[in-house]
Amino acid sequence: MKVVSIVGARPQFVKLAPLSAAMTAAGHEHHIVHTGQHYDAALSDVFFSGLDIPDPDTHLGVGSGSHGAQTGGVLAALDPVLEKERPDWVLVYGDTNSTLAGALSAVKQHLPVAHLEAGLRSFNRRMPEEHNRVLTDHASDLLLAPTEEALRHLRNEGLEHRAALAGDVMVDVCLRVADRARADGLPAAGLPEGVDPGAPYLLATVHRAENTDDPARLSALADALAELPVPVALLAHPRLLARAEEHGVKLARGAVRVGRPLPYADLVAAALGASGVVTDSGGLQKEAYLLGRPCTTLRPETEWPETLADGWNTLVPSPWELGTAAWVRLAARRAPRTPRGEPYGDGRAAERAVRLLEEHHRPERPLGAGR
C-alpha cells in the first residue's frame, strides 16, 4: 500500500511522527509532502529531527500569505505531485490550509482521501480552521475520528458510513516524549530568560487570528498576562511577534518573559515543569490535559470538550473582563484532584489508523467511490 502524507504546520509534524513509524513497521510505502506552510525552522525542521521523522520526499515551499493565496498555492503545487505518485491513499491531518488543499487536490484527481483527526468541531464559523475541518470531512473517503465525541459529530452530519474511531495520535507521541522527559529528570530547556525551571511558572502561547489581529484585543491580552503572579513563559509564535510589532503592543512586561517556540520534546518538558498553561492553541490544550496541568484557554470554545471535565481546562475569551483578582485566581489555579480518564485513547492510535487504512483499501474501487 502506498500512502502520501500531506503536512505543513507544527501540529501536523507531531501527528506525522507516530504515523510514519507505524507505516514503516507495517511495511508500507510512505511519501511525505511538506507544503511549507510553516517554514520557520523552529516550527518545522526541529520537529523532523527531534521526533525522528524522515526528511520530506517533496517540499513545496509555499510559505505564508492570505488564506486564499496559501490554500491556492498548495493546491497548485500539489496537483503534479499527486498525479505522479498516484497513491492508494492521500492522508491529510488536522485543520490547516494544507489539509484542505491536500483533500481538494486528491478528490479532483479521484484519489482516495483519509482525514486524520476528523470530526472535530468548535462550531465557530469565524475560525478558518472550522471551515477547513468541515470541508475536508465532507470531501474525504475515510474519516479517522480521535474521540467518541468527534464520531458523534460525523454521525450528525450523515458521515457515519465513512467514519471509524482511531483514537488520537497526539497521545501516542505526547506520552512517549513525556516518559522520556521524566526519565531524564532534566529541567525544561529553552525557556525564556528570567524563567527559573525550578520555580513556579506558567507556560503560554497565543497565535490565533482572533486574538492577534485586533490591536485592542491583543493589547488587553498582553495586559492580562502581565498581571499574573508568577513568571509567564510566553513562547511567541512568529504571527504574534509580527502583529505585536505592527500594532505597537509590548509583550515583555510585568510577569511576561518572551521566548521562541520550542521543539516538541522541550515543549512537553516545559509543560511538565509548569504549574499551568495559558493558550489559544488546540493542541496545547490537549497536551496540558494529558500531562496533568490545568489549562486556561483564551477562546470562547474548544474542539476538545473532554478537557473541560472537572475544570482541567477552562474557557476564557476575555480575561480582562473578569477583573484582575478573578483572572489571577483562575489562571494560577492548582490542578484538580479528580483523576483524568482516557478520552483520547491508549497511545496506540497510529497503529490503529494504519490498520484502518489497510482494511478500507480497495485497489479496484471505481473513481470517486465513497464520496
VENZIQUI-V805664 format. One line per field, one symbol per residue. ss: DSSP state (A for helix, B for strand, O for the rest). psi: psi as a letter, one per 20 degrees, with the letter a starting at -180 (. if undefined). burial: + if it has 16 or more other C-alpha atoms within 10 Angstrom, else -. A space follows every 50 residues. Layout:
ss->???
psi->???
burial->???
This chain:
ss->OBBBBBBOOAAAAAAAAAAAAAAAAAOOBBBBBBOOOOOOAAAOAAAAAA OOOOOOOBBOOOOOOOAAAAAAAAAAAAAAAAAAAOOOBBBBBOOOAAAA AAAAAAAAOOOOBBBBBBOOOOOOOOOAAAAAAAAAAAAOOBBBBOOAAA AAAAAAOOOAAABBBOOOAAAAAAAAAAAAAAAAOOOOOOOOOOOOOOOO BBBBBOOOAAAAOOAAAAAAAAAAAAOOOOBBBBBBOAAAAAAAAAAOOO OOOOOBBBBBOOOAAAAAAAAAAOOBBBBOOAAAAAAAAAOOOOBBBOOO OOOOAAAAAAAOBBBOOOAAAAOAAAAAAAAOOOOOOOOOOOOOOOOOAA AAAAAAAAAOOOOOOOOOOOO
psi->pppppoqiqghhhghhghggghgghikqpopppohjgoiphijfghhggh jlpqqqhpohkgarrrggggghgggghhghghhghmrhppoqpckrhhgg gggggghijkppppopkqippikniiphhggggggggiiqhponphrhgh hgghghjkjhiiqqohrohhgghghghggggghhkqqpqjqqpiooiirp rqpqqpiqhiihhoggggghgggghhiqirponoooqhgggghgggikpp gnqcippparqqqghhgghhhhiqirpprjpgghghhgghjkpqpoplri rqimhhiipjjhqppnhnhhihqggggggghjqrqqiqqqblijajjkhg gggghhgghjpnhjqqpjqi.
burial->-++++++++++++++++++++++------++++++++++--+++++++-- +-+--+--+++++------++++++-+++--+---+++++++++++++++ +++++++---+++++++++++-------++++++-+++++++++++++++ ++++----+--++++++++++++++-++--+-----++-+++--+-+--+ ++++++++--+++-+--+++++++++++++++++++++-++-++--+-+- +--++++++++++++++++++++++++++++--++++++++++++++++- ++++-+++--++++++++++------++-++++-+----+--+++-++++ +++++++--------------
